[in-house]
Amino acid sequence: MNESSDLIDSATASTLSNGRHGDPFSVLGLHEVDGKLVLRAMRPEADTVEVLDTKTGRKIAALDRVDGGDGLFAGVIPRRKKRFDYTLRMTRGAERWEEQDAYAFGPKLGDLDEYLLGEGTHNRLWDALGAHVCTHEGVAGTHFAVWAPNASRVSVVGNFNGWDGRRHVMRRRGATGVHEIFLPGLGDGTAYKYEILDGAGNLLPLKADPVGFGAELPPKTASVVRDLDGYEWSDAGWLKARGTKQRFDQPISIYEVHLESWRRVPEEGNRSLTYLELAESLVGYAKDMGFTHIELTPVSEYPFGGSWGYQPVGLFAPTSRFGTPQEFRAFVDACHAAGLGLIIDWVPGHFPTDQHGLGQFDGSPLYEHADPKEGFHPDWNTLVYNYGRTEVLNFLIANAKFWFEEYHIDGLRVDAVASMLYRDYSRKQGEWVPNKDGGRENLEAIAFMQRMNEVVYSADDSILTAAEESTAFPGVSAPTSGGGLGFGFKWNMGWMNDTLRYMAEDPINRKYHHDKMTFGLHYAFSENFILPISHDEVVHGKGSLLGKMPGDDWQRFANLRAYLGFMWGHPGKKLLFMGCEFAQGGEWNNETSLDWHLLEYAPHQGMQNLVRDLNALYRETPALYQKDSSEDGFRWIDGGNAADSVFSWVRYGKDGTQPVLVVANFTPIPRTGFRIGVPEAGHWDEKLNSDAAIYGGTDTGTAGGARSEDVSMHGCPYSIEITVPPLATVYFQLAKN
């Protein structure tokens, strides 16, 4: 037996060499043993290990290989009684290299971090967990920390240690369940995963970092160290003024985009654009089109492109498909420089079962419910977060805050809220667990959404949150103080479904379905609504928006122009999925670019012109947005003219603004000498006509507008006589005296 074997007992040596020691920091590194300084190192890749004085570079000692300890070296440090900074020098054959020892460093997480992590109330969770490039005890490297309370061992692995889980076993931080380690010399761009043994000592599939800031390009699945420090933002002016741009009484017109398929580069293998390229092309396009916001389908890292991002694994990592986190920041900065807000879709409702993800993270149902009746989503074959667990709530709420604080995004659109609200969502009888009161509401998920909104709005009330929620659950956009969920806005899914069903009807039959266009006004002011024509309406066999319209080519384009005019005149903020603005002909395909070549043809160019002009009119006309959520901002002139399929209403802004009359005709029959009541006397200027020739229409209308007459009509003391164009929506505004 060699002398080094006397420095460590065989049982300890065996557990270290097998990667099963529960506290390697108590053994490895520099320790005082019987009045001597003893250094032990686990270096299975090395033939020899020497100890150097870091300050002088001189060799202090050579470590011996421990018998029975595969890869374990130990030795007494001669002539030293106090701890000192040391470096290890290894050889393997002709190779020779030097590294500092991870087991020479103390913990980095402080007592407050440990307390908040244990309590599950760390509002800046990402500052404590994840991989952080830093200087620790005077040495540059990366600090890793991960929550895995039921693991018997957690290691950081990567190319830097040959993916050998014995090399960098982490320090467990008491009862918090957090494991941490500082690895000197590692920096930005390093790929890594966690190797975990469950409570019974079973080896689990390698896991990505739940709080990792970067990821490898799919299909690879490792996390990547990303340094989030050092970016110089240039959007202070935008952030200061943001609160005035996102209120309920402001114009909000959102361009929804799937980055991977918005535009591609056919000359370079049909690749998608990068964040930096999108910062020029997409931002410039959205600004030119007059939108106020861009909304992105989820950009949190996701393994399967066919999920469009709605099955994320890396909630804290902007997808690497388009560039680095700093380049994503540059994209956000460019949005703000152009006067555009940026909303991202956020998915706290479920997560995929990919082996490297959150499922059974430490060998136990850590993030998800143990019972599949609560923890498995049958629609998407995904796992459901356990909203009743404090640490999981902390993880999700901190993630929402993270995107606002670290990436300066302006809004979160929360996906699939209905699936979170109800325990029986898409489940048959006997396949769900009632709440504590025996009901179907998911009380824990409701409390989570309320708390999330309270946290992000209290941190900065200039941001916005929006819920994709398809049920009649009350108070989605009402304050939490009154029992609401606290969202800023709610998607109006009912309006979208009803109106698209109406538009699919042949004009001759529309009189029998008139109520589908008017029913939304019965509840239009019960929430702060966004009218969404989203990606979900142009995929999975639903066809394109243009494809939903009946008739020949001219009628289909006219129908769509009339519909968009109806939408922009209707109470509610606006959202339009990419491609719809120029009447994309085919159904959306996430693997190919939009059909930009269609803009070579006049009808598509006309549609694009219309959307640009609708946005301009909308932004410039307070009556079209200031009272979106207030009943006194809307008045039907004639909502009951089913026989002619003509709708007319007035929109009002705040005092001192001019009212707007909207008239929509959903038949191909022009109506001349058409008299419509108006609430005020004066000249009503025609502001926009979707049948104008520049949009591809017949140029039928009342180009000069019309002066009111003292002829009562539709309950109004005055009326105007106009020509209503076929399949068209026309806007009139009362001229100022």
BATORKE-668104 format. One line per 8 residues: number of its first residue (from 1); their letters; for each residue x, y, z of C-alpha. Coordinates in Angstrom, 3 decimals. Each point is the difference from the previous one (the first is absolute). Example, Ala and Ser with C-alpha at 12.3 -4.5 7.8 and 13.67 -1.06 7.14 Angstrom:
// BATORKE-668104
1 = AS = 12.300,-4.500,7.800 | 1.370,3.440,-0.660
***
This chain:
// BATORKE-668104
1 = MNESSDLI = 0.000,0.000,0.000 | 1.393,3.439,-0.933 | 0.148,2.923,2.427 | -2.894,1.824,-1.632 | -2.353,-2.803,0.968 | 0.630,0.893,3.640 | -1.455,3.444,-0.711 | -3.470,-1.253,-0.825
9 = DSATASTL = -1.856,-3.119,1.099 | -0.960,-2.572,-2.598 | -3.759,0.443,0.419 | 0.227,3.738,-0.619 | 2.361,-0.543,-2.916 | -2.458,-2.467,-1.511 | -3.021,2.320,0.296 | 1.973,2.876,-1.494
17 = SNGRHGDP = 1.292,-2.049,-2.904 | -3.517,-1.336,-0.615 | -1.485,3.478,0.131 | -2.228,-0.835,2.950 | 1.469,2.047,2.816 | -2.583,2.308,1.501 | 2.399,2.763,1.050 | 3.193,0.003,-2.090
25 = FSVLGLHE = 0.950,3.494,1.221 | 0.669,-1.560,3.420 | 2.653,-2.229,-1.564 | 1.323,1.505,-3.221 | 2.151,3.105,-0.118 | 2.303,1.193,2.770 | -0.694,-1.228,3.541 | 1.861,-0.132,3.295
33 = VDGKLVLR = 0.511,-3.597,1.180 | 1.915,-0.716,3.217 | 1.778,3.320,-0.206 | 0.973,-0.430,-3.640 | -1.390,1.564,-3.166 | -1.367,-2.753,-2.207 | -1.201,0.532,-3.554 | -2.277,-2.452,-1.764
41 = AMRPEADT = -1.147,0.288,-3.623 | -2.297,-2.048,-2.215 | 1.688,0.053,-3.425 | -0.819,-3.284,-1.766 | 1.155,1.432,-3.338 | 3.593,0.573,1.259 | 3.077,-2.220,0.323 | 1.693,2.347,2.455
49 = VEVLDTKT = -1.065,2.967,2.151 | 2.319,2.647,1.419 | -0.742,2.922,2.298 | 1.317,3.463,-0.927 | 0.063,3.184,2.062 | -2.266,2.292,-2.037 | 1.910,3.142,0.972 | 3.482,-1.259,-0.920
57 = GRKIAALD = -0.831,-2.783,-2.435 | 2.422,-2.280,1.857 | -0.673,-3.680,0.550 | -0.885,-0.701,3.616 | -0.838,-3.700,-0.045 | -0.862,-2.981,-2.140 | -3.166,-1.887,0.882 | -0.102,-3.785,-0.011
65 = RVDGGDGL = -2.727,-2.148,-1.467 | -2.184,-1.511,2.730 | -0.306,-3.789,-0.050 | -3.581,-1.044,-0.659 | -1.001,3.548,-0.856 | -0.355,0.158,-3.777 | 1.312,3.418,-1.008 | 0.506,1.171,3.606
73 = FAGVIPRR = 3.308,1.635,0.968 | 1.218,1.126,3.445 | 3.077,1.317,1.695 | 1.426,1.971,2.925 | 1.079,3.563,-0.762 | 3.509,0.346,1.458 | 1.164,3.033,1.961 | -3.440,1.608,-0.042
81 = KKRFDYTL = -2.259,0.463,3.016 | -2.455,2.582,-1.348 | -2.355,-0.166,-2.952 | 1.352,1.539,-3.189 | -1.093,0.595,-3.577 | 0.976,-2.937,-2.114 | -0.261,-1.244,-3.567 | -0.033,-3.612,-1.184
89 = RMTRGAER = 2.259,-1.101,-2.835 | -1.021,-3.210,-1.755 | 1.638,-2.217,-2.567 | -1.382,-2.706,-2.241 | 2.560,-1.550,-2.287 | 1.738,2.929,-1.689 | -2.813,2.431,0.908 | 0.465,2.474,2.834
97 = WEEQDAYA = -2.460,2.613,1.277 | -0.819,2.074,3.051 | -3.298,0.708,1.727 | -1.164,1.475,3.236 | -1.869,-2.384,2.250 | -3.768,0.501,0.366 | 0.239,-1.468,3.501 | 2.282,2.820,1.111
105 = FGPKLGDL = -2.891,2.470,-0.017 | -2.641,0.685,2.610 | -3.727,0.428,-0.658 | -1.193,3.065,-1.870 | -3.673,0.095,0.971 | -0.534,2.147,3.076 | -2.124,-0.580,3.066 | -2.781,2.219,-1.363
113 = DEYLLGEG = -0.045,-1.944,-3.263 | -0.202,-3.231,1.959 | -2.843,1.334,2.141 | -2.020,1.299,-2.963 | 0.612,-3.154,-2.033 | -1.102,-2.149,2.914 | -3.105,2.113,0.463 | -0.743,0.060,-3.750
121 = THNRLWDA = -0.207,3.795,-0.111 | 3.129,1.007,-1.943 | -1.372,2.708,-2.312 | 3.249,0.016,-1.982 | 0.404,-3.744,-0.119 | 2.145,0.262,-3.104 | 2.650,1.896,1.976 | 0.474,-3.021,2.258
129 = LGAHVCTH = -0.664,-3.006,-2.245 | 1.341,-0.768,-3.468 | 3.522,0.485,-1.338 | 1.608,3.372,0.736 | 3.259,1.223,-1.469 | 1.683,1.718,2.926 | 3.142,0.556,2.033 | -0.033,-1.985,3.230
137 = EGVAGTHF = 2.728,0.303,2.619 | 2.052,1.920,-2.539 | -0.272,-2.610,-2.766 | -2.004,0.211,-3.250 | -2.341,-2.872,-0.751 | -3.651,-1.045,0.082 | -2.210,-0.704,2.981 | -2.654,-2.691,-0.426
145 = AVWAPNAS = -3.026,-0.504,2.247 | -3.042,-2.227,-0.461 | -2.996,-1.058,2.081 | -0.198,-3.797,0.353 | -1.119,-0.734,3.584 | -0.540,-3.733,-0.426 | 3.274,-0.752,-1.785 | 2.703,-1.920,1.802
153 = RVSVVGNF = 2.629,1.577,-2.246 | 0.127,2.725,-2.656 | 2.977,0.680,-2.268 | 0.759,2.496,-2.726 | 1.221,-1.743,-3.165 | 1.237,1.139,-3.391 | 2.925,-0.204,-2.381 | 2.076,1.720,2.689
161 = NGWDGRRH = -0.055,-3.169,2.114 | -0.657,-2.661,-2.635 | -3.673,-0.144,1.082 | 1.232,-1.898,3.061 | -2.392,0.481,2.920 | 2.679,-0.954,2.537 | 2.093,3.057,-0.786 | -2.146,2.921,1.159
169 = VMRRRGAT = -2.498,-1.207,2.595 | -1.801,3.023,1.434 | -0.347,1.222,3.589 | -3.432,-0.507,1.548 | -1.328,3.072,1.799 | -1.786,-1.395,3.040 | -3.766,-0.406,-0.053 | -0.536,2.278,-3.016
177 = GVHEIFLP = 0.585,-2.838,-2.439 | 2.355,2.250,-1.977 | 3.339,-1.303,-1.248 | 2.798,2.390,-1.004 | 3.588,0.036,-1.219 | 2.435,2.542,-1.431 | 2.063,-1.237,-2.946 | 3.035,2.196,-0.611
185 = GLGDGTAY = 0.973,0.778,-3.562 | -3.377,-0.678,-1.590 | -1.748,2.850,-1.778 | -2.557,1.085,-2.571 | -0.767,-2.605,-2.657 | 0.712,-3.096,2.096 | -2.521,-2.816,-0.550 | -1.068,-1.910,3.103
193 = KYEILDGA = -2.633,-2.220,1.581 | -0.719,-1.387,3.432 | 0.629,-3.647,0.790 | -2.321,-1.043,2.810 | -0.372,-3.048,2.199 | -3.471,-0.302,1.479 | -0.656,-0.673,3.657 | 0.555,-3.728,-0.500
201 = GNLLPLKA = 3.280,0.554,-1.843 | -1.355,-0.693,-3.487 | 1.616,1.913,-2.850 | -2.488,2.242,-1.835 | 0.175,1.283,-3.579 | 2.197,3.093,-0.254 | -2.012,3.149,0.724 | 0.140,3.480,-1.467
209 = DPVGFGAE = 0.099,2.881,2.461 | -3.542,1.165,0.944 | 1.403,3.509,0.503 | 2.574,-0.160,-2.798 | 0.452,3.235,-1.942 | 0.989,-1.672,-3.256 | -0.319,-3.283,-1.864 | 1.619,-1.903,-2.808
217 = LPPKTASV = -1.517,0.209,-3.439 | -2.630,-2.750,-0.311 | 0.007,-2.940,-0.415 | 2.810,0.205,2.569 | -1.395,0.513,3.476 | 2.742,1.196,2.355 | -0.221,3.297,1.811 | 2.605,2.635,-0.849
225 = VRDLDGYE = 1.639,2.436,2.398 | -0.982,3.528,-1.018 | 1.296,3.161,1.626 | -2.940,2.383,0.321 | 2.125,2.885,1.247 | 1.467,2.731,-2.148 | -2.802,0.842,-2.423 | -0.433,3.748,-0.439
233 = WSDAGWLK = -3.681,0.744,-0.478 | -1.057,3.060,-1.964 | -3.726,-0.062,0.761 | -0.249,2.145,3.133 | -2.246,2.471,-1.806 | -2.347,-2.744,-1.149 | -0.256,-1.544,3.462 | -0.722,3.376,1.563
241 = ARGTKQRF = -2.863,0.649,-2.427 | -1.260,-3.576,-0.224 | -2.721,0.437,2.579 | -1.783,2.514,-2.205 | 0.052,-2.355,-3.011 | -1.456,-3.175,1.525 | -2.996,1.276,1.931 | -3.545,-1.103,-0.723
249 = DQPISIYE = -0.723,3.371,-1.609 | 2.869,-0.214,-2.502 | 0.182,-1.511,-3.508 | 1.471,-3.504,0.117 | 0.363,-1.838,-3.302 | 2.062,-3.173,0.229 | 1.838,-1.842,-2.773 | 0.344,-3.639,1.069
257 = VHLESWRR = 3.119,-1.682,-1.346 | 1.560,-3.455,-0.066 | 3.658,0.905,-0.483 | 1.019,-3.266,-1.606 | -2.378,0.388,-2.926 | -0.559,3.749,-0.392 | 2.665,0.268,-2.664 | 2.790,-2.343,-1.107
265 = VPEEGNRS = 3.175,0.193,-2.062 | -0.373,-2.458,-2.907 | 3.515,0.765,-1.257 | 1.427,-1.365,3.275 | -1.774,-3.314,0.420 | -3.343,1.647,0.751 | 1.200,1.016,3.456 | -1.999,2.222,2.312
273 = LTYLELAE = 1.091,3.540,0.737 | 2.160,0.770,3.025 | -0.984,2.293,2.863 | 2.279,2.679,-1.461 | -1.510,-0.346,-3.468 | -3.503,0.083,1.469 | 0.947,3.151,1.899 | 0.203,1.688,-3.394
281 = SLVGYAKD = -2.463,-1.777,-2.263 | -2.845,-1.022,2.316 | 0.157,3.125,2.135 | 0.140,2.218,-3.071 | -2.916,-1.826,-1.604 | -2.230,0.105,3.082 | 0.703,3.705,0.441 | -0.755,0.716,-3.667
289 = MGFTHIEL = -3.267,-1.924,0.313 | -1.042,2.185,2.921 | -0.234,-2.664,2.704 | 0.671,1.129,3.557 | 1.300,-3.355,1.257 | 1.612,-3.197,-1.174 | -1.027,-3.183,1.767 | 2.237,-3.051,-0.303
297 = TPVSEYPF = -1.098,-3.599,0.328 | 2.074,-1.427,2.860 | 3.720,0.688,-0.174 | 0.889,-1.944,3.161 | 2.148,-2.900,-1.140 | -2.006,-2.922,-1.373 | 1.280,-3.320,-1.379 | -2.710,-0.730,-2.589
305 = GGSWGYQP = -0.429,2.592,-2.751 | -3.433,-1.391,-0.861 | -1.287,1.208,3.378 | 0.626,3.618,-1.179 | 1.514,0.581,3.432 | -3.068,-0.982,1.999 | 1.826,-2.947,1.588 | 2.979,1.781,1.569
313 = VGLFAPTS = 2.800,-1.564,2.011 | 2.216,3.027,0.688 | -2.285,2.674,1.424 | 2.936,2.309,0.775 | 1.777,-0.399,-3.366 | -0.891,1.826,-3.228 | 0.129,-2.658,-2.683 | 3.422,-0.402,-1.578
321 = RFGTPQEF = -1.608,-0.543,-3.421 | 0.459,3.684,-0.797 | 3.017,1.027,2.049 | 1.259,0.749,3.489 | -1.767,1.633,2.959 | 1.890,3.235,-0.623 | -1.155,-0.041,-3.614 | -3.576,-0.513,1.154
329 = RAFVDACH = 0.469,3.065,2.195 | 1.131,1.899,-3.081 | -3.240,-1.046,-1.709 | -2.039,1.309,2.942 | 2.031,3.202,-0.034 | -0.736,0.428,-3.707 | -3.732,-0.418,0.625 | 0.092,2.759,2.577
337 = AAGLGLII = 2.127,2.282,-2.177 | -2.707,-0.333,-2.669 | -2.755,0.812,2.486 | -1.287,-3.583,0.106 | -0.886,-1.974,3.092 | 0.977,-3.672,0.212 | -2.290,-2.668,1.457 | 1.076,-3.617,0.350
345 = DWVPGHFP = -2.195,-3.036,0.396 | 0.616,-1.656,3.372 | -0.860,-3.620,0.775 | -0.409,-0.680,3.739 | -2.789,-2.526,-0.531 | 1.941,-3.099,-0.960 | 3.383,-1.342,-1.087 | 1.147,-2.894,-2.203
353 = TDQHGLGQ = 1.109,-3.438,1.141 | 3.404,0.186,-1.733 | 2.532,-1.888,2.120 | 2.309,2.999,0.373 | -2.839,2.197,1.264 | -1.782,0.614,3.293 | -1.914,-3.281,0.226 | 1.117,-2.191,2.938
361 = FDGSPLYE = 2.888,2.435,0.282 | 1.623,-1.502,3.075 | -1.672,-3.377,-0.328 | -3.200,1.292,1.555 | -2.954,2.039,-1.322 | 1.693,3.257,0.943 | -1.574,2.568,-2.322 | -3.049,-2.054,-0.964
369 = HADPKEGF = -2.788,-1.668,1.951 | 0.614,-3.624,0.912 | -3.547,-1.045,-0.913 | -0.457,0.000,-3.808 | -3.601,1.111,0.565 | 1.530,3.299,1.021 | 3.486,-0.138,-1.470 | -0.497,-1.229,-3.574
377 = HPDWNTLV = -1.721,1.906,-2.795 | -1.837,-2.374,-2.377 | -0.351,2.519,-2.850 | 3.706,0.619,-0.423 | 1.587,-3.003,1.751 | 1.777,2.419,2.284 | 0.502,0.391,3.742 | -1.852,2.567,2.128
385 = YNYGRTEV = 1.739,2.157,2.584 | -0.833,-0.571,3.636 | -1.316,3.472,0.821 | -0.511,-1.017,3.608 | 3.744,-0.303,0.607 | 1.629,3.207,1.211 | 3.303,-0.604,-1.783 | -1.767,-0.598,-3.318
393 = LNFLIANA = -1.968,3.230,0.398 | 3.256,1.782,0.766 | 1.567,-1.498,-3.143 | -2.841,1.116,-2.279 | -0.616,3.446,1.467 | 3.712,0.772,0.060 | 0.165,-1.054,-3.651 | -2.702,2.500,-0.928
401 = KFWFEEYH = 1.890,2.719,1.834 | 3.264,-1.128,-1.624 | -1.203,0.754,-3.531 | -1.119,3.483,0.975 | 3.144,0.866,1.930 | 2.752,-1.723,-1.979 | -1.419,0.376,-3.516 | -2.127,3.155,0.330
409 = IDGLRVDA = -2.992,-1.642,-1.641 | -3.205,1.995,0.220 | -2.616,-2.705,0.435 | -0.737,-3.658,0.630 | -2.820,-1.782,-1.784 | -0.785,-3.028,2.163 | -0.810,-3.103,-1.995 | -2.853,-2.428,0.631
417 = VASMLYRD = -1.403,1.669,3.108 | -3.242,-2.007,-0.237 | 1.973,-3.236,0.354 | 1.376,1.308,3.302 | -3.268,1.345,1.382 | -1.903,-3.274,0.002 | 1.070,-3.353,1.374 | -2.327,-1.814,-2.401
425 = YSRKQGEW = 1.260,1.784,-3.116 | -0.069,-2.584,-2.841 | -0.489,-2.793,2.533 | -2.788,-2.526,0.222 | -1.902,-0.815,3.150 | 2.263,-1.877,2.398 | 3.176,1.345,-1.654 | 0.351,3.079,2.183
433 = VPNKDGGR = 0.312,0.858,3.665 | -2.426,2.555,1.517 | 1.349,2.907,2.022 | -0.159,0.116,3.796 | -3.580,1.263,-0.200 | -1.068,-2.688,-2.434 | -0.099,2.364,-2.969 | 1.640,0.014,-3.420
441 = ENLEAIAF = 1.907,3.277,0.326 | 3.757,-0.338,0.413 | 0.333,2.209,3.060 | 3.789,-0.301,0.117 | 0.375,1.041,-3.651 | -2.366,2.912,0.553 | 2.078,1.144,2.987 | 3.159,-0.367,-2.107
449 = MQRMNEVV = -1.312,2.230,-2.789 | -1.223,2.577,2.466 | 3.341,0.056,1.787 | 1.957,0.136,-3.249 | -1.947,3.047,-1.166 | 0.368,1.674,3.384 | 3.759,-0.518,-0.027 | 0.716,1.215,-3.536
457 = YSADDSIL = -2.381,2.971,0.141 | 1.227,1.091,3.432 | 3.583,-0.125,-1.287 | -0.903,2.150,-3.045 | -3.546,1.053,-0.769 | 0.937,1.087,-3.534 | 0.138,-3.620,-1.242 | -2.967,-2.028,-1.218
465 = TAAEESTA = -1.174,-3.572,0.345 | -2.633,-1.666,-2.165 | -1.840,-3.278,0.436 | -0.916,-2.408,-2.763 | -3.190,-1.127,1.691 | -2.931,-1.534,-1.841 | -2.623,-0.512,2.723 | -2.408,2.285,1.819
473 = FPGVSAPT = 2.131,0.005,3.157 | -0.770,3.392,1.581 | 2.468,2.762,0.714 | 2.983,-1.163,-2.020 | 1.094,3.616,-0.484 | -1.464,1.243,3.279 | 2.200,0.984,2.965 | 0.973,-2.749,2.424
481 = SGGGLGFG = -1.246,2.204,2.846 | -3.508,-0.707,-1.236 | 0.568,-3.690,-0.639 | 1.130,0.364,-3.622 | 3.006,-1.685,-1.547 | 1.766,3.325,-0.453 | 0.907,-0.196,-3.687 | 0.180,3.220,-1.930
489 = FKWNMGWM = -1.857,-1.427,-3.001 | -1.894,-3.094,-1.111 | -0.158,-1.486,-3.482 | -3.574,0.081,-1.298 | -0.195,-3.540,-1.344 | -3.790,0.051,-0.194 | 0.012,3.023,-2.315 | 2.586,-1.658,-2.221
497 = NDTLRYMA = -1.875,-3.301,-0.275 | -3.395,1.599,-0.636 | 1.148,2.508,-2.592 | 2.088,-2.494,-1.968 | -2.974,-2.371,-0.137 | -2.085,2.854,-1.367 | 2.602,0.870,-2.624 | 0.146,-3.615,-1.181
505 = EDPINRKY = -3.672,0.194,-0.980 | -1.003,0.847,-3.558 | -1.218,3.630,0.016 | -3.478,-1.152,-1.021 | -0.255,-1.962,3.263 | 1.574,2.546,2.323 | -3.340,1.561,0.914 | -0.774,-3.211,1.880
513 = HHDKMTFG = 3.188,0.318,2.070 | -0.098,3.730,0.677 | 0.257,-0.507,3.754 | 3.482,-1.474,-0.288 | 1.290,3.478,-0.816 | -1.991,1.779,2.693 | 0.068,-2.433,2.919 | 3.481,1.088,1.053
521 = LHYAFSEN = -1.333,3.409,0.932 | -2.047,-1.563,2.790 | 3.227,-0.655,1.929 | 2.524,2.247,-1.791 | 0.467,2.223,3.043 | 0.145,-2.700,2.674 | 3.776,-0.366,-0.463 | 2.865,1.936,-1.539
529 = FILPISHD = -0.096,-1.915,-3.266 | 2.465,-0.624,-2.791 | -1.574,-1.169,-3.275 | 2.289,-2.854,-1.112 | 0.486,-1.368,-3.482 | 2.878,-2.202,1.057 | 2.107,-2.858,-1.323 | -2.545,-2.498,1.322
537 = EVVHGKGS = -2.517,1.144,-2.627 | 2.211,-0.712,-3.031 | 1.423,-3.466,0.726 | -1.005,-3.638,0.567 | -2.257,-0.155,-3.027 | -1.785,3.277,0.710 | 1.496,1.598,-3.102 | 1.169,3.574,-0.360
545 = LLGKMPGD = -2.072,2.997,1.014 | -0.570,0.734,-3.694 | -0.943,-3.640,-0.526 | -2.843,0.308,2.504 | -1.714,2.601,-2.163 | -2.687,-1.187,-2.471 | -0.456,0.937,-3.627 | 2.241,0.530,-2.995
553 = DWQRFANL = 3.428,1.580,0.299 | -1.294,3.572,-0.013 | -2.665,-0.779,2.590 | 2.437,-1.822,2.274 | 2.318,3.006,0.082 | -2.925,2.394,0.416 | -1.416,-2.112,2.829 | 3.342,0.008,1.795
561 = RAYLGFMW = 0.413,3.745,-0.443 | -3.491,0.561,1.375 | 0.696,-2.327,2.940 | 3.235,1.734,0.948 | -1.787,3.333,-0.232 | -2.726,-1.354,2.287 | 2.659,-1.219,2.450 | 1.896,3.281,0.163
569 = GHPGKKLL = -3.250,1.897,0.576 | -1.213,-2.371,2.730 | 0.742,0.659,3.687 | 3.139,-1.812,1.140 | 3.719,0.097,-0.665 | 1.195,-1.742,-3.169 | 2.198,-3.025,-0.679 | 0.770,-1.379,-3.456
577 = FMGCEFAQ = 2.213,-2.972,-0.822 | 2.758,0.475,-2.529 | -0.996,-0.570,-3.621 | -3.617,0.954,0.609 | 0.924,3.620,-0.669 | 0.689,-0.784,-3.664 | -2.505,-2.857,-0.399 | 2.359,-2.962,0.111
585 = GGEWNNET = -1.604,-2.536,-2.310 | 1.041,-3.291,1.559 | -0.336,-1.308,3.520 | 2.865,0.967,2.296 | 2.905,-2.460,-0.025 | 2.485,0.472,2.831 | 2.784,-1.559,-2.080 | -0.126,2.409,-2.927
593 = SLDWHLLE = 0.012,3.741,-0.551 | -3.108,2.070,-0.545 | -0.868,0.390,-3.694 | 1.516,3.456,-0.373 | 0.023,-0.367,-3.786 | -3.772,0.491,0.079 | 0.624,3.700,0.492 | 0.893,0.133,-3.675
601 = YAPHQGMQ = -3.750,-0.304,-0.638 | -2.381,2.942,0.399 | -2.660,-1.647,2.214 | 2.579,-0.988,2.616 | 1.711,3.356,-0.189 | -3.398,1.638,0.402 | -0.686,-2.014,3.156 | 3.337,1.045,1.429
609 = NLVRDLNA = -0.789,3.634,-0.804 | -3.339,-0.337,1.765 | 1.493,-1.385,3.212 | 2.645,2.724,-0.009 | -2.711,2.658,-0.403 | -2.281,-1.610,2.591 | 2.848,0.150,2.502 | 0.695,3.626,-0.852
617 = LYRETPAL = -3.666,0.990,0.335 | -0.269,-1.969,3.245 | 3.026,1.658,1.586 | -1.070,3.475,-1.089 | -3.657,-0.274,1.062 | -0.700,0.048,3.768 | -3.617,-1.093,-0.509 | 1.272,-3.353,-1.275
625 = YQKDSSED = 1.950,-0.886,3.154 | -0.492,2.269,3.006 | -3.171,-1.689,1.252 | 0.573,-3.557,-1.174 | -1.058,-1.347,3.388 | -2.819,2.400,0.734 | -3.620,-0.250,-1.098 | -0.240,3.733,-0.569
633 = GFRWIDGG = 2.624,-0.307,-2.741 | -2.353,-1.955,-2.273 | -3.486,0.477,-1.403 | -1.809,-2.122,-2.509 | -1.546,2.025,-2.789 | -1.533,-3.062,-1.611 | 1.122,-3.383,1.246 | -3.146,-1.738,-1.126
641 = NAADSVFS = 0.031,0.383,-3.785 | 0.270,-3.725,-0.671 | -1.863,0.225,-3.297 | 2.732,2.133,-1.565 | 2.864,-1.435,2.112 | 1.030,3.576,0.737 | 1.307,1.040,3.422 | 0.482,3.577,1.164
649 = WVRYGKDG = 1.232,1.420,3.265 | 1.689,3.035,1.511 | 3.203,0.025,2.049 | 0.670,2.739,2.530 | 3.189,1.196,1.653 | 0.431,2.257,2.984 | -1.498,3.482,0.127 | 1.330,2.238,-2.728
657 = TQPVLVVA = 0.583,-2.806,-2.509 | -1.992,-0.517,-3.179 | -2.299,-3.063,-0.295 | 0.446,-2.566,-2.761 | -2.757,-1.752,-1.937 | 0.801,-3.504,-1.281 | -2.147,-1.622,-2.696 | 0.642,-3.593,-1.120
665 = NFTPIPRT = -1.772,-1.729,-2.899 | 0.482,-3.760,-0.206 | -1.848,-0.558,-3.266 | 1.394,0.597,-3.513 | -2.853,2.452,-0.675 | 0.860,3.735,0.005 | -2.644,2.119,1.679 | -0.522,3.490,-1.350
673 = GFRIGVPE = -2.081,2.671,1.684 | 0.448,-1.871,3.266 | -1.129,2.100,2.944 | 1.640,-0.493,3.391 | -0.724,1.827,3.224 | 2.774,2.033,1.614 | 0.048,1.379,3.539 | 1.363,3.465,-0.842
681 = AGHWDEKL = -0.531,2.566,-2.725 | 2.829,0.956,-2.320 | 2.104,-1.354,-2.818 | 1.037,-3.627,0.301 | 3.272,-0.527,-1.893 | 0.718,-3.357,-1.584 | 3.275,-1.028,1.685 | 0.518,-3.502,-1.399
689 = NSDAAIYG = -1.813,-2.252,-2.455 | 1.149,-3.614,-0.316 | -1.466,-0.014,-3.537 | 2.396,2.717,-1.172 | 1.933,-0.762,-3.176 | 3.356,0.196,1.824 | -1.121,-3.004,2.022 | -1.267,-1.943,-3.014
697 = GTDTGTAG = -3.625,1.108,0.220 | -2.494,1.555,-2.420 | 0.412,3.544,1.342 | -3.690,0.171,0.833 | -0.839,2.254,2.904 | -0.576,3.522,1.241 | 3.419,1.509,-0.624 | -0.880,3.535,1.067
705 = GARSEDVS = -1.870,-1.150,3.060 | -3.498,1.199,0.799 | -1.624,2.879,1.845 | -2.656,-0.884,2.513 | -3.636,0.858,-0.559 | -2.716,0.663,2.536 | -1.561,-3.335,-0.790 | -0.283,-2.278,3.011
713 = MHGCPYSI = 1.085,-3.591,-0.517 | 0.951,-2.962,2.159 | -0.865,1.909,3.156 | 2.278,2.873,-0.981 | -1.182,3.591,-0.628 | 2.095,0.238,-3.182 | 0.979,-2.231,-2.890 | 2.266,-0.136,-3.025
721 = EITVPPLA = -0.536,-1.508,-3.409 | 2.903,-2.052,-1.296 | 0.943,-2.677,-2.497 | 0.963,-3.212,1.758 | 2.505,-1.973,-2.126 | -0.275,-3.771,-0.479 | 1.772,-2.268,2.486 | 1.612,2.939,1.704
729 = TVYFQLAK = 0.423,1.943,3.217 | 0.007,3.794,-0.049 | 1.008,2.476,2.720 | -1.424,3.503,0.338 | 1.083,2.580,2.551 | -1.823,3.126,1.054 | 2.006,2.974,-1.240 | 1.024,2.636,2.510
737 = N = -1.823,3.296,-0.285
***
